[in-house]
Amino acid sequence: MSRQTVTYKGLGQIMYHRAASGVLDKILGHIAFYCIDNKLPALTSIVVGKGRGTPGDQIPMDLEKRDKEREKVYAKDWYNIYPPTAEELHASYVQHMK
């Protein structure tokens, strides 16, 4: 709603109340693959590196469309979507990691 991005470091602070280097890749991967499978905007496009201001190279996303994806994220009514279960997120991740 506030049209903001969050850095990986900032997200680690929000989630774990400390720096969480190296643990967000799989978490964000689960979310990215779930969004792909369910035709949702790439929610992971709003999580960016501090120095570069863009998502990491390992996050599944069409880099040429990342600005458009971010705008789709901002426009989406996320409050109207029921959150996925851990099992649903895991199923998407496993399917894409085959």
N, CA and C atoms as a LAMMPS dump frame, in Angstrom:
ITEM: TIMESTEP
0
ITEM: NUMBER OF ATOMS
294
ITEM: BOX BOUNDS ff ff ff
-5.0000000000000000e+02 5.0000000000000000e+02
-5.0000000000000000e+02 5.0000000000000000e+02
-5.0000000000000000e+02 5.0000000000000000e+02
ITEM: ATOMS id mol type element x y z
1 1 1 N 0.819 -1.205 0
2 1 2 C 0 0 0
3 1 3 C 0.853 1.256 0
4 2 1 N 2.032 1.186 0.596
5 2 2 C 2.871 2.376 0.686
6 2 3 C 3.851 2.505 -0.476
7 3 1 N 3.798 1.555 -1.427
8 3 2 C 4.642 1.588 -2.619
9 3 3 C 6.12 1.679 -2.254
10 4 1 N 6.544 0.886 -1.311
11 4 2 C 7.931 0.889 -0.887
12 4 3 C 8.585 -0.452 -1.19
13 5 1 N 9.905 -0.396 -1.338
14 5 2 C 10.683 -1.627 -1.391
15 5 3 C 11.289 -1.837 -0.005
16 6 1 N 11.788 -3.032 0.221
17 6 2 C 12.48 -3.344 1.468
18 6 3 C 13.783 -4.039 1.092
19 7 1 N 14.852 -3.715 1.801
20 7 2 C 16.125 -4.37 1.518
21 7 3 C 16.137 -5.761 2.152
22 8 1 N 17.038 -6.604 1.665
23 8 2 C 17.199 -7.928 2.269
24 8 3 C 17.541 -7.785 3.752
25 9 1 N 18.414 -6.843 4.068
26 9 2 C 18.793 -6.618 5.467
27 9 3 C 17.581 -6.167 6.282
28 10 1 N 16.811 -5.251 5.73
29 10 2 C 15.619 -4.762 6.425
30 10 3 C 14.59 -5.861 6.64
31 11 1 N 14.414 -6.72 5.635
32 11 2 C 13.475 -7.831 5.763
33 11 3 C 13.956 -8.809 6.829
34 12 1 N 15.262 -9.054 6.878
35 12 2 C 15.822 -9.908 7.925
36 12 3 C 15.54 -9.34 9.309
37 13 1 N 15.655 -8.028 9.438
38 13 2 C 15.365 -7.379 10.717
39 13 3 C 13.885 -7.515 11.084
40 14 1 N 13.014 -7.346 10.1
41 14 2 C 11.571 -7.462 10.343
42 14 3 C 11.216 -8.89 10.756
43 15 1 N 11.772 -9.866 10.048
44 15 2 C 11.405 -11.265 10.28
45 15 3 C 12.1 -11.878 11.491
46 16 1 N 13.383 -11.553 11.696
47 16 2 C 14.181 -12.245 12.712
48 16 3 C 14.746 -11.316 13.789
49 17 1 N 14.505 -10.013 13.664
50 17 2 C 15.016 -9.016 14.609
51 17 3 C 16.542 -9.032 14.685
52 18 1 N 17.173 -9.421 13.578
53 18 2 C 18.635 -9.408 13.474
54 18 3 C 18.995 -9.58 12.001
55 19 1 N 20.264 -9.39 11.702
56 19 2 C 20.733 -9.644 10.341
57 19 3 C 20.521 -11.124 10.035
58 20 1 N 20.04 -11.419 8.857
59 20 2 C 19.729 -12.805 8.505
60 20 3 C 20.325 -13.147 7.145
61 21 1 N 21.576 -12.849 6.975
62 21 2 C 22.247 -13.103 5.699
63 21 3 C 22.185 -14.581 5.344
64 22 1 N 21.858 -14.86 4.097
65 22 2 C 21.897 -16.216 3.595
66 22 3 C 20.699 -17.089 3.899
67 23 1 N 19.677 -16.56 4.573
68 23 2 C 18.513 -17.401 4.866
69 23 3 C 17.271 -17.001 4.074
70 24 1 N 17.311 -15.862 3.448
71 24 2 C 16.119 -15.387 2.756
72 24 3 C 15.96 -15.966 1.355
73 25 1 N 17.019 -16.517 0.77
74 25 2 C 16.938 -16.978 -0.614
75 25 3 C 15.883 -18.068 -0.793
76 26 1 N 15.881 -19.079 0.058
77 26 2 C 14.891 -20.143 -0.079
78 26 3 C 13.492 -19.662 0.27
79 27 1 N 13.389 -18.826 1.287
80 27 2 C 12.081 -18.286 1.676
81 27 3 C 11.492 -17.498 0.516
82 28 1 N 12.292 -16.606 -0.058
83 28 2 C 11.812 -15.804 -1.181
84 28 3 C 11.586 -16.664 -2.421
85 29 1 N 12.373 -17.718 -2.586
86 29 2 C 12.167 -18.64 -3.695
87 29 3 C 10.808 -19.317 -3.608
88 30 1 N 10.431 -19.75 -2.418
89 30 2 C 9.11 -20.357 -2.219
90 30 3 C 8.011 -19.376 -2.644
91 31 1 N 8.152 -18.125 -2.217
92 31 2 C 7.149 -17.109 -2.538
93 31 3 C 7.139 -16.809 -4.035
94 32 1 N 8.313 -16.691 -4.627
95 32 2 C 8.409 -16.395 -6.061
96 32 3 C 7.743 -17.485 -6.895
97 33 1 N 8.036 -18.748 -6.585
98 33 2 C 7.456 -19.849 -7.347
99 33 3 C 5.949 -19.953 -7.121
100 34 1 N 5.493 -19.684 -5.908
101 34 2 C 4.058 -19.694 -5.638
102 34 3 C 3.363 -18.61 -6.477
103 35 1 N 3.968 -17.438 -6.535
104 35 2 C 3.387 -16.352 -7.346
105 35 3 C 3.321 -16.75 -8.817
106 36 1 N 4.375 -17.375 -9.324
107 36 2 C 4.386 -17.828 -10.722
108 36 3 C 3.26 -18.824 -10.956
109 37 1 N 3.169 -19.823 -10.082
110 37 2 C 2.175 -20.885 -10.248
111 37 3 C 0.74 -20.384 -10.148
112 38 1 N 0.53 -19.32 -9.396
113 38 2 C -0.818 -18.817 -9.169
114 38 3 C -1.102 -17.512 -9.901
115 39 1 N -0.243 -17.213 -10.882
116 39 2 C -0.409 -16.035 -11.74
117 39 3 C -0.607 -14.741 -10.928
118 40 1 N 0.233 -14.615 -9.91
119 40 2 C 0.24 -13.407 -9.084
120 40 3 C 1.454 -12.573 -9.461
121 41 1 N 1.395 -11.263 -9.243
122 41 2 C 2.582 -10.444 -9.488
123 41 3 C 3.748 -10.934 -8.633
124 42 1 N 4.947 -10.699 -9.092
125 42 2 C 6.158 -11.167 -8.408
126 42 3 C 6.38 -10.373 -7.129
127 43 1 N 5.785 -10.86 -6.034
128 43 2 C 5.882 -10.173 -4.747
129 43 3 C 7.336 -9.96 -4.332
130 44 1 N 8.2 -10.856 -4.739
131 44 2 C 9.62 -10.737 -4.398
132 44 3 C 10.31 -9.572 -5.106
133 45 1 N 9.636 -8.936 -6.041
134 45 2 C 10.246 -7.806 -6.756
135 45 3 C 10.407 -6.577 -5.875
136 46 1 N 9.768 -6.566 -4.708
137 46 2 C 9.913 -5.397 -3.827
138 46 3 C 10.994 -5.603 -2.759
139 47 1 N 11.674 -6.751 -2.8
140 47 2 C 12.795 -7.004 -1.891
141 47 3 C 14.07 -6.797 -2.697
142 48 1 N 14.887 -5.836 -2.263
143 48 2 C 16.034 -5.411 -3.076
144 48 3 C 17.328 -5.381 -2.276
145 49 1 N 18.422 -5.45 -3.006
146 49 2 C 19.739 -5.277 -2.397
147 49 3 C 19.978 -3.813 -2.079
148 50 1 N 20.609 -3.538 -0.974
149 50 2 C 20.846 -2.157 -0.527
150 50 3 C 21.646 -1.346 -1.541
151 51 1 N 22.705 -1.925 -2.058
152 51 2 C 23.582 -1.188 -2.968
153 51 3 C 23.028 -1.02 -4.363
154 52 1 N 22.337 -2.043 -4.868
155 52 2 C 21.891 -1.992 -6.258
156 52 3 C 20.426 -1.584 -6.423
157 53 1 N 19.608 -1.747 -5.373
158 53 2 C 18.205 -1.348 -5.448
159 53 3 C 17.346 -2.257 -6.31
160 54 1 N 17.835 -3.465 -6.593
161 54 2 C 17.078 -4.423 -7.403
162 54 3 C 17.079 -5.777 -6.708
163 55 1 N 16.139 -6.647 -7.078
164 55 2 C 16.144 -7.994 -6.504
165 55 3 C 17.412 -8.749 -6.884
166 56 1 N 17.737 -9.77 -6.102
167 56 2 C 18.916 -10.58 -6.368
168 56 3 C 18.805 -11.364 -7.654
169 57 1 N 19.933 -11.702 -8.223
170 57 2 C 19.979 -12.442 -9.482
171 57 3 C 19.37 -13.834 -9.367
172 58 1 N 19.371 -14.406 -8.167
173 58 2 C 18.867 -15.766 -7.982
174 58 3 C 17.353 -15.832 -7.818
175 59 1 N 16.692 -14.691 -7.682
176 59 2 C 15.24 -14.678 -7.534
177 59 3 C 14.628 -14.874 -8.91
178 60 1 N 13.756 -15.893 -9.058
179 60 2 C 13.171 -16.152 -10.382
180 60 3 C 12.255 -15.011 -10.828
181 61 1 N 12.722 -14.279 -11.834
182 61 2 C 11.969 -13.138 -12.33
183 61 3 C 12.573 -12.704 -13.663
184 62 1 N 11.746 -12.271 -14.565
185 62 2 C 12.225 -11.722 -15.82
186 62 3 C 12.807 -10.341 -15.515
187 63 1 N 14.127 -10.231 -15.503
188 63 2 C 14.775 -8.989 -15.095
189 63 3 C 14.411 -7.802 -15.976
190 64 1 N 14.073 -8.067 -17.221
191 64 2 C 13.696 -6.975 -18.113
192 64 3 C 12.319 -6.418 -17.77
193 65 1 N 11.543 -7.195 -17.014
194 65 2 C 10.187 -6.775 -16.656
195 65 3 C 10.039 -6.456 -15.176
196 66 1 N 11.158 -6.376 -14.444
197 66 2 C 11.038 -6.232 -12.991
198 66 3 C 10.341 -4.94 -12.571
199 67 1 N 10.551 -3.845 -13.291
200 67 2 C 9.869 -2.598 -12.929
201 67 3 C 8.36 -2.729 -13.134
202 68 1 N 7.955 -3.38 -14.23
203 68 2 C 6.534 -3.607 -14.472
204 68 3 C 5.952 -4.544 -13.414
205 69 1 N 6.723 -5.566 -13.042
206 69 2 C 6.265 -6.49 -12.004
207 69 3 C 6.067 -5.765 -10.682
208 70 1 N 7.005 -4.891 -10.339
209 70 2 C 6.882 -4.131 -9.094
210 70 3 C 5.621 -3.274 -9.109
211 71 1 N 5.326 -2.665 -10.243
212 71 2 C 4.102 -1.861 -10.346
213 71 3 C 2.851 -2.735 -10.199
214 72 1 N 2.907 -3.956 -10.739
215 72 2 C 1.783 -4.887 -10.57
216 72 3 C 1.605 -5.264 -9.104
217 73 1 N 2.724 -5.424 -8.398
218 73 2 C 2.657 -5.737 -6.963
219 73 3 C 1.965 -4.6 -6.222
220 74 1 N 2.352 -3.377 -6.534
221 74 2 C 1.755 -2.22 -5.871
222 74 3 C 0.256 -2.095 -6.179
223 75 1 N -0.142 -2.478 -7.376
224 75 2 C -1.539 -2.336 -7.789
225 75 3 C -2.438 -3.472 -7.281
226 76 1 N -1.851 -4.604 -6.902
227 76 2 C -2.629 -5.776 -6.502
228 76 3 C -3.275 -5.576 -5.131
229 77 1 N -4.517 -6.012 -5.001
230 77 2 C -5.211 -5.978 -3.715
231 77 3 C -4.828 -7.242 -2.941
232 78 1 N -3.695 -7.204 -2.257
233 78 2 C -3.182 -8.365 -1.536
234 78 3 C -4.068 -8.748 -0.362
235 79 1 N -4.858 -7.818 0.146
236 79 2 C -5.752 -8.134 1.256
237 79 3 C -6.915 -9.016 0.816
238 80 1 N -7.099 -9.15 -0.471
239 80 2 C -8.184 -9.958 -1.017
240 80 3 C -7.703 -11.368 -1.39
241 81 1 N -6.487 -11.717 -0.995
242 81 2 C -5.91 -13.03 -1.303
243 81 3 C -5.673 -13.771 0.001
244 82 1 N -6.176 -14.999 0.063
245 82 2 C -5.963 -15.822 1.25
246 82 3 C -4.511 -16.307 1.243
247 83 1 N -3.77 -16.12 2.334
248 83 2 C -2.355 -16.529 2.35
249 83 3 C -2.194 -18.032 2.116
250 84 1 N -1.166 -18.41 1.388
251 84 2 C -0.925 -19.838 1.15
252 84 3 C -0.434 -20.53 2.418
253 85 1 N -0.647 -21.825 2.463
254 85 2 C -0.116 -22.62 3.571
255 85 3 C 1.362 -22.917 3.312
256 86 1 N 2.042 -23.366 4.333
257 86 2 C 3.439 -23.773 4.167
258 86 3 C 3.537 -24.901 3.15
259 87 1 N 2.556 -25.794 3.161
260 87 2 C 2.554 -26.92 2.223
261 87 3 C 2.401 -26.444 0.777
262 88 1 N 1.548 -25.461 0.552
263 88 2 C 1.361 -24.923 -0.804
264 88 3 C 2.638 -24.238 -1.292
265 89 1 N 3.263 -23.476 -0.426
266 89 2 C 4.516 -22.817 -0.795
267 89 3 C 5.586 -23.859 -1.112
268 90 1 N 5.667 -24.869 -0.268
269 90 2 C 6.671 -25.921 -0.476
270 90 3 C 6.423 -26.683 -1.779
271 91 1 N 5.168 -26.978 -2.08
272 91 2 C 4.841 -27.707 -3.314
273 91 3 C 5.296 -26.929 -4.536
274 92 1 N 5.092 -25.623 -4.556
275 92 2 C 5.547 -24.806 -5.686
276 92 3 C 7.06 -24.844 -5.786
277 93 1 N 7.73 -24.723 -4.655
278 93 2 C 9.195 -24.731 -4.641
279 93 3 C 9.738 -26.053 -5.176
280 94 1 N 9.207 -27.161 -4.678
281 94 2 C 9.676 -28.473 -5.093
282 94 3 C 9.44 -28.679 -6.585
283 95 1 N 8.282 -28.268 -7.073
284 95 2 C 7.952 -28.429 -8.486
285 95 3 C 8.956 -27.699 -9.367
286 96 1 N 9.356 -26.518 -8.979
287 96 2 C 10.27 -25.722 -9.804
288 96 3 C 11.727 -26.116 -9.631
289 97 1 N 12.049 -26.789 -8.545
290 97 2 C 13.437 -27.176 -8.302
291 97 3 C 13.775 -28.53 -8.906
292 98 1 N 12.817 -29.183 -9.548
293 98 2 C 13.065 -30.495 -10.182
294 98 3 C 14.037 -30.359 -11.33
